[in-house]
Amino acid sequence: MGLTRILIIDDEENFCKLVKMNLELLGDLSVTIATNGKMGIKLAKKTKPDLILLDMLMPGMKGLEVLERLKKDENTMAIPVVMLSAIGDEPSKTRAMELYDEEYITKPIDGPQLKAKIEEVLRRFK
């Protein structure tokens, strides 16, 4: 079985690098980083990751707008998206669910827990 390809879309570059390192150390995951929404959408179309981790709050294009665009595009609509955000209020979670996110995880979360959630979501898609 090959590597599972994860795309992180989050403007906090240091956070992205830390998550990338932790996930890749746990094995079988290859992580790519996009530090803004536009770059994330472009990379998602180009690389077709197995799963996207998406932040809610980013300058410019917010996470919900990115999610909406990903789910409306036939090239990316089937990619599972997991919201990974410091915002944990119910209206945000509900809106993400309406836009077809697969899971909503509130930061902080450690590497093994995050990997387990990723595997859980991917099992639903196989």
Buried (B, 14 or more C-beta within 10 A) or exposed (E): EEEBBBBBBBBBEEBBEEBBEBBBEBEEBBBBBBBBBBEBBEBBEEBEBBBBBBBBBBEEBBBBBBBBBBBEEEEBEEBBBBBBBEBEEEEBBEBBEEBBBBBBBBBEBEBEEBBEBBEEBBEEEE
